[in-house]
């Protein structure tokens, strides 16, 4: 008997999942389109900038310094960078930046305190801040217990150091000081001369003022007006009293 050979059936090869790939591609394109539309819409942009706590600078000045603008990308705002920009002004001690979606940026600033005053070249009274920066008195108000700085060069580094020192001393220890001027020597380049409201004259230095100011107040409270020296050693010499001769 002749054998009948049956043809071998070829196995079907799995077809590529073309439909599934197309769905994924369409989905990715849709997500990309939504992303583009989102970042071009007002929802993703800065729509409001609020600033609080400022007295030395206007909100417009601080907004410009911060680098923020209405219409900027909300997610591109870095609070740390904004704070660093504001601190560079010299009037701002710190700034807290809060982002509230959608589009709102809130800035609350803490300013350096006023530690003294001085007259500008134009004869206008300026407030000296703890950072050494100067601002018009009209922006800060007048604190009568603060001293006046006289004969200081704006570029003198000791002026900035003096401002820092005054900021670290409690107000009750500096309220009697009425005037501070530079009085440098070779031995003490940061030597200063102070005058008090209680009629004392004081010789000290910027670097020693923090440590010596308590001695100053002890003398002014207990002794009559005189010369107080507070350098390597402390001393007090009363002024000679004027003798008024009675007319015969």
Legacy VTK file of the C-alpha trace (Angstrom):
# vtk DataFile Version 3.0
C-alpha trace
ASCII
DATASET POLYDATA
POINTS 248 float
0.000 0.000 0.000
1.239 3.381 -0.864
1.657 5.787 2.008
-0.016 9.158 1.799
2.182 12.008 3.126
0.312 14.740 4.887
1.785 18.242 4.442
3.323 19.703 7.614
1.279 22.623 8.864
3.256 25.761 9.542
2.823 27.273 13.001
1.399 30.735 13.021
3.955 33.319 14.182
2.683 35.648 16.886
1.673 38.956 15.349
3.228 42.085 16.844
0.984 43.915 19.244
0.647 46.818 16.893
-2.616 48.071 18.328
-1.220 48.180 21.856
1.836 50.127 20.741
-0.323 52.661 18.945
-2.410 53.160 22.094
0.714 53.843 24.166
2.065 56.270 21.604
-1.230 58.113 21.475
-1.360 58.217 25.275
2.155 59.663 25.502
1.331 62.266 22.876
-1.810 63.186 24.786
0.123 63.570 28.067
2.771 65.675 26.309
0.067 67.878 24.819
-1.596 68.349 28.205
1.782 69.220 29.755
2.471 71.851 27.106
-1.001 73.317 27.494
-0.615 73.357 31.296
2.686 75.214 31.298
1.340 77.723 28.784
-1.797 78.374 30.795
-2.173 80.914 33.615
-2.578 78.081 36.119
1.164 77.344 36.005
2.211 80.994 36.211
2.800 83.409 39.084
-0.397 85.453 39.308
0.048 87.224 42.666
3.015 88.424 44.770
2.321 89.491 48.361
4.954 91.207 50.536
4.571 91.907 54.258
6.776 93.239 57.068
8.564 95.906 55.014
9.005 99.509 56.175
12.431 100.505 54.809
11.702 99.444 51.217
8.519 99.637 49.183
6.834 96.464 47.966
7.745 97.471 44.415
11.448 97.729 45.352
11.399 94.333 47.050
9.552 92.710 44.168
12.168 94.019 41.735
15.005 92.852 43.998
13.442 89.394 44.351
13.501 88.896 40.585
9.863 87.755 40.614
7.402 88.864 37.945
3.772 88.186 37.273
3.685 85.571 34.539
6.832 83.716 35.688
6.628 79.940 35.917
5.252 79.102 39.360
7.195 75.838 39.634
10.390 77.614 38.613
10.408 79.868 41.682
13.097 78.808 44.173
12.359 80.277 47.657
16.028 80.035 48.688
17.182 82.055 45.676
14.519 84.706 46.326
15.612 85.007 49.967
19.287 85.389 49.011
18.420 88.197 46.606
16.414 90.093 49.226
19.091 89.782 51.940
21.609 91.409 49.583
19.692 94.699 49.953
21.191 95.237 53.404
17.864 96.177 54.979
16.469 92.638 55.102
17.657 90.285 57.839
15.630 87.303 56.640
12.694 86.472 54.400
10.172 83.662 54.465
8.832 82.728 51.026
5.641 80.640 50.781
4.230 79.241 47.543
0.486 78.568 47.373
-0.866 76.827 44.297
-2.106 78.121 41.971
0.157 81.075 41.315
0.475 82.846 44.682
3.849 83.830 46.188
3.867 85.270 49.722
6.970 86.997 51.140
7.262 87.967 54.814
10.447 89.935 55.546
12.228 90.625 58.821
14.261 93.830 58.670
17.471 94.730 60.457
16.766 96.924 63.506
17.771 100.580 63.737
20.839 100.971 65.969
21.854 104.615 65.404
21.390 107.731 63.261
23.641 110.020 61.248
23.414 113.137 59.099
23.917 112.579 55.385
26.007 114.903 53.199
22.751 116.674 52.320
22.025 117.278 55.999
19.218 114.710 56.136
18.903 112.373 59.102
19.548 108.743 58.186
18.824 105.636 60.238
21.722 103.172 60.563
20.649 99.540 60.633
22.390 96.620 62.313
23.766 95.608 58.911
25.432 99.012 58.503
22.975 100.076 55.785
21.457 103.584 55.869
17.802 104.420 55.227
15.876 107.709 55.381
14.368 108.425 58.779
10.997 109.015 57.139
10.912 105.300 56.355
11.785 104.143 59.858
10.589 106.725 62.339
12.806 108.146 65.072
13.892 106.279 68.190
15.140 109.033 70.496
17.240 106.698 72.626
19.559 105.777 69.747
22.973 107.490 69.348
24.026 109.769 66.491
27.074 108.737 64.448
29.205 111.709 63.395
32.331 112.121 61.228
32.161 108.563 59.889
33.304 107.671 56.386
30.714 105.537 54.584
33.466 103.124 53.462
34.936 102.702 56.966
34.616 98.983 57.869
34.558 99.915 61.549
31.229 101.647 60.980
29.616 98.369 59.920
31.228 96.565 62.865
29.966 99.260 65.226
26.436 98.799 63.860
26.633 95.059 64.545
27.948 95.686 68.054
25.164 98.150 68.885
22.570 95.647 67.646
23.869 93.039 70.100
23.782 95.343 73.132
20.460 95.696 75.028
18.781 99.083 74.548
18.907 99.889 78.252
22.727 99.821 78.096
23.010 102.180 75.118
20.113 104.575 75.750
22.407 107.089 77.488
24.845 107.273 74.548
24.075 110.374 72.492
26.983 110.513 70.008
29.699 108.209 68.653
32.603 109.328 66.472
35.773 107.622 65.192
38.999 108.376 67.041
41.584 105.882 65.715
45.160 105.531 66.897
48.032 103.277 65.809
47.440 101.024 68.813
43.651 101.007 68.395
42.584 101.507 64.754
38.941 100.998 65.781
39.108 103.459 68.692
35.967 105.545 69.167
34.846 108.466 71.299
31.390 108.523 72.874
29.362 111.253 74.513
26.500 110.467 76.842
23.327 112.334 77.676
24.497 112.361 81.280
27.513 114.540 80.232
30.264 111.885 80.218
33.019 111.559 77.618
34.054 107.984 76.857
37.086 106.508 75.087
36.827 102.880 73.949
36.986 100.773 70.754
34.438 99.076 68.539
35.784 95.621 69.374
35.612 96.273 73.145
32.285 98.077 73.331
30.163 94.955 73.945
32.286 93.864 76.900
32.837 97.335 78.396
29.370 98.862 78.170
28.249 97.475 81.558
31.166 99.242 83.254
30.144 102.428 81.464
26.640 102.268 82.898
27.909 101.535 86.392
30.030 104.695 86.328
27.396 106.968 84.777
24.826 105.865 87.350
27.070 106.356 90.386
29.557 109.118 89.556
29.421 112.713 88.448
30.346 113.573 84.831
33.906 112.821 83.804
36.191 111.043 81.355
35.816 107.272 81.149
38.466 105.195 79.387
37.583 101.612 78.471
40.490 100.101 76.566
42.976 97.550 77.910
42.254 98.939 81.361
39.267 100.895 82.637
39.542 104.260 84.322
37.394 107.176 85.362
38.455 110.766 86.005
35.808 113.321 87.000
35.743 116.664 85.273
36.979 119.581 87.336
34.135 121.581 88.744
34.088 125.204 87.743
34.442 127.544 90.665
32.223 130.551 90.374
33.645 133.536 92.225
31.092 135.665 93.921
31.326 139.351 93.181
32.178 141.412 96.200
LINES 1 249
248 0 1 2 3 4 5 6 7 8 9 10 11 12 13 14 15 16 17 18 19 20 21 22 23 24 25 26 27 28 29 30 31 32 33 34 35 36 37 38 39 40 41 42 43 44 45 46 47 48 49 50 51 52 53 54 55 56 57 58 59 60 61 62 63 64 65 66 67 68 69 70 71 72 73 74 75 76 77 78 79 80 81 82 83 84 85 86 87 88 89 90 91 92 93 94 95 96 97 98 99 100 101 102 103 104 105 106 107 108 109 110 111 112 113 114 115 116 117 118 119 120 121 122 123 124 125 126 127 128 129 130 131 132 133 134 135 136 137 138 139 140 141 142 143 144 145 146 147 148 149 150 151 152 153 154 155 156 157 158 159 160 161 162 163 164 165 166 167 168 169 170 171 172 173 174 175 176 177 178 179 180 181 182 183 184 185 186 187 188 189 190 191 192 193 194 195 196 197 198 199 200 201 202 203 204 205 206 207 208 209 210 211 212 213 214 215 216 217 218 219 220 221 222 223 224 225 226 227 228 229 230 231 232 233 234 235 236 237 238 239 240 241 242 243 244 245 246 247
